[in-house]
Amino acid sequence: MEKTHYCQSCGMPMEDSLYGTEKDGTKSPDYCSYCYQNGTFTGEMTMEQMIDFCATPMAEHQPGMTEEKAKEMMRQFFPSLKRWRQQ
């Protein structure tokens, strides 16, 4: 069974077409194209701002999930992601 890779910024499950790019155009091994393009993050924000930004889409794509539940889950998961470990 293949291990699921998650964007190390927003926590989104990654598919091959979703990987962002490094400065040289190669695929980033860590980040999705929504968070990372051409070797830089697409938006400077705190972890809490990222959680607020991601809560609505996560709740919309998970039947029965509320935004508050999504935020609660992300607050537990995000500190383990590469972008947020130092915070």
N, C-alpha and C positions, 0 to 999 in steps of 0.2 A: 504494500500500500504506500502511495506517495505522500510525503509530508507536505502539508499546506504551508505556503509562504505567505507572510503578511507584510504589508507596507510598514516599514519601521518608523513611520511618522503618523499615519492615520489609522493603522491597524486593519485596513481593507485586505481581504483575501486576494492574492495576486494570481492573475492569469498572464500568459506570455505577452499578450498585447497591451497590458497595463503598466509595464515597467517604464519608469522614467529614464532619462538619459544623462550620461556624464558629459563633460565639456567636449570630449572627442567624438561624441555621438554614440558611443557604446551604451548598452543597456545598463542601468544601475542595478546592482545586485540586491539593493535594500529598499528602494523607494518607488512608489507609483508615479505615473505621469501627472496626476493631479497635484501631487506634493513637490515634485522634483523634476526640473527640466534644465538641460544644458549645464549640469553640475551645481545648480543652486536650488534652494527651496523656492517654491512659487509664492510663498507668503511667510512673512516673519510673524510669528505668534507664539504665545505661551501654550503650554500643554492644556490648560483650562480653556483657552480660546479655541484650540483644535477640538476639544471635546464638545464645546457648545456648537461649533460649526458642523461636526459630524453627527450629532444626536438626531436631528430631523431626518436625514436620509437613512440612517440606520433603523430608526423606528418605522419609517415608511416601507422598508424592504423586509421587515420581520413581522409577520402577522401576530397581533396581540401585544406587541412591545410598545411601551410608552417612551416618550423622550426622557423622562426621569430615570426609568430603568436602563435605557441605553447609556445615559451619563454615568450611572452607578457602575455598570459593567466596564465602561471605558476607563473610569478612575482607578479601577483595579488592574486593568490590562496595560494601559499606556505607560506606566512607570517601567515596565520591562522592555519597552521598545527602544531601539538604539538612539533615536533623536531625543528622547526624554530621560534617559538614564542619569544624566549628570544633574538634572534639576531636583 
